[in-house]
Amino acid sequence: MSSFADGLNLVRAYFMEKDPNVAEKYFWKNSIAAYSWQKRDKTQP
């Protein structure tokens, strides 16, 4: 059985080989939809 950190490292390695926009969408932009993030500051994208 693998640890969460091992799984995350595997996924991270996979996406870091892709275009930076693909990795950004997976790690950052998908979290906006999943967690309903709200901007706290006008400087946030």
N, C-alpha and C positions, 0 to 999 in steps of 0.2 A: 504494500500500500504506500502510495506517495503522500507527502505532506502537501498542504495548501501552497506553501512557498515553492515546492518543486513544480507543482502544476502551473503556478503563475509564471515561474521562470521559463517553462516550456512555451507557454502562450506568448510571453513577451519576446522570446527569441524568434518565434515564428513571425510575429507582426513587425519586428524591427528589420526583417529582411524585405518587407514590402515597401511600397511607396509611403513616405511620411504621412500623407493625408489618410491613408488606410489605417495606419496605427493610431493616428489622432482620433479618427472616427470611432474606432473600437474602444479605446481606453478613455476618451474624454467625452466625445459627443454622445455616445450611447448612454453614458451615465446621466446626462442631462435628462433624457427621456425616462430612464429607469427610476431615477430618484427625484424627479421633478425639481431639480435645482433652481433656485431663484437668485438673481443677481443681488449682491449686497452693495456693490460699488459700481459707479458709472464706467470705470476703467476696465471692468471685466468684459471679456468677449461674449 
